[in-house]
Amino acid sequence: MREIQTDDAPASIGPFSQGIVHGDTVYVSGQGPIDPDTGDVVGTSPGEQTRQTLENVEAILEAADTSLANVVKTTVFIDDMRYYDAVNEAYEALLSNPYPARSAVEVVKLPVDIDVEIEVIAARPDRHGQ
């Protein structure tokens, strides 16, 4: 098991890793629409926040030698299901077919004042035992 840490994604706000590599699988902790340089929330709409969130996920995956193209499962947490279509539109723009398996859950509150948080599980293909 190996921790993934990159300055290209927001620092963790608690006792957890940005990501963990275990074998040929990467587990990315829930990410939000936070600018990794400033710590500010990016975007005022759920679609904009989804885009930034997935860019943060992508930075962690790249640090683990994989990409959004290798995501096999996502969990999307949104604070209001009215945003579901806007989240889907941004999600579809950054992920490709075949889309990962996914759950979407409405939550009462997220750890910071954001509309969207996304966690993923991705493969690390062709790692030859690394």
C-alpha angles and dihedrals in degrees: 000000000000132000119233116214126170134168087216090078130047117279116253115267095211144020096306138096126249086234144344128214115210114174108310094340131090121203113198118198119231111292130197137195095280123142104236092213101048104021089230125136110256119217135017097222127065089241093055090045091050091052093052091044092054091046088056090048089049092053091054092047091050089052086056092050096253138087147218087274088070098050110126101177136020135183116203119198115195128176094220129025089215084080093057095103094046091049091049092051093054092040092053091051093058103034125059140216126305084051119210121259107267147190123199119200130185111222132191094226140357124215091262131025098278135122100223140038124176132191124187145191116210138180124238100212122201095011091143094220097315 
